[in-house]
Amino acid sequence: KREKDREIQRLNENLCDFQAKEIAVELKSNDMIAAIDVGTADMSYKMALSSAVAERIEDMDGALLLLVGGSDDGDDGSFLLTGDAAMVDKTGQLVAQVLGGRGGGRGGKYQGKGTKIRSCLEEARKVLEEASTTRK
């Protein structure tokens, strides 16, 4: 059992590393904005993934990364918004409302739960894009 747990941990770390590289590329090619459905990933995985992405981006100034995930077949789940601290503080509550939920946070992280995390992901991305353009 312990060996299987270690193997699962190693595979999760490899997956996180791979996804972080892909997300970093997406951020750099989309004005430092990304909104991504990470499937059934739990909040601890979302946190690890967001940290791995931040390590690959030298400067998160102006960046907004939204990760959502939940059950395979539903629209309920959790979300994590990370990036530029001032922008996260400014947009976190609005993103939560768009995703049909609520949350909280500070210091460049805002997390919560919502009932429309997949159906309203594009609308949430637009909120992030709007915040980015009004900042410039």
Solvent accessible surface area in square Angstrom, and as a share of the most:
residue,aa,sasa,rsa
1,K,189,0.80
2,R,181,0.66
3,E,138,0.62
4,K,149,0.63
5,D,70,0.36
6,R,150,0.55
7,E,76,0.34
8,I,101,0.51
9,Q,104,0.46
10,R,116,0.42
11,L,93,0.46
12,N,68,0.35
13,E,95,0.43
14,N,76,0.39
15,L,88,0.44
16,C,13,0.08
17,D,54,0.28
18,F,125,0.52
19,Q,43,0.19
20,A,0,0.00
21,K,106,0.45
22,E,98,0.44
23,I,7,0.04
24,A,6,0.05
25,V,101,0.58
26,E,54,0.24
27,L,0,0.00
28,K,124,0.53
29,S,83,0.53
30,N,70,0.36
31,D,103,0.54
32,M,39,0.18
33,I,5,0.02
34,A,0,0.00
35,A,2,0.02
36,I,32,0.16
37,D,57,0.30
38,V,15,0.09
39,G,30,0.29
40,T,86,0.50
41,A,21,0.16
42,D,88,0.46
43,M,43,0.19
44,S,79,0.51
45,Y,29,0.11
46,K,0,0.00
47,M,59,0.26
48,A,50,0.39
49,L,0,0.00
50,S,6,0.04
51,S,52,0.33
52,A,15,0.11
53,V,0,0.00
54,A,39,0.31
55,E,143,0.64
56,R,68,0.25
57,I,8,0.04
58,E,174,0.78
59,D,89,0.46
60,M,39,0.17
61,D,82,0.43
62,G,12,0.12
63,A,0,0.00
64,L,0,0.00
65,L,1,0.01
66,L,0,0.00
67,L,1,0.00
68,V,0,0.00
69,G,1,0.01
70,G,15,0.15
71,S,59,0.38
72,D,126,0.65
73,D,137,0.71
74,G,28,0.27
75,D,42,0.22
76,D,83,0.43
77,G,18,0.17
78,S,18,0.11
79,F,0,0.00
80,L,0,0.00
81,L,0,0.00
82,T,9,0.05
83,G,15,0.15
84,D,15,0.08
85,A,49,0.38
86,A,75,0.58
87,M,6,0.03
88,V,1,0.00
89,D,88,0.46
90,K,129,0.55
91,T,6,0.03
92,G,0,0.00
93,Q,120,0.53
94,L,88,0.44
95,V,0,0.00
96,A,1,0.01
97,Q,108,0.48
98,V,18,0.10
99,L,0,0.00
100,G,25,0.24
101,G,25,0.24
102,R,200,0.73
103,G,38,0.37
104,G,35,0.34
105,G,51,0.49
106,R,207,0.75
107,G,65,0.62
108,G,6,0.06
109,K,80,0.34
110,Y,23,0.09
111,Q,73,0.33
112,G,11,0.11
113,K,148,0.63
114,G,6,0.05
115,T,78,0.46
116,K,84,0.36
117,I,0,0.00
118,R,67,0.24
119,S,82,0.53
120,C,20,0.12
121,L,22,0.11
122,E,99,0.44
123,E,93,0.42
124,A,0,0.00
125,R,51,0.18
126,K,130,0.55
127,V,22,0.12
128,L,0,0.00
129,E,75,0.34
130,E,109,0.49
131,A,7,0.05
132,S,6,0.04
133,T,89,0.51
134,T,84,0.49
135,R,109,0.40
136,K,169,0.72
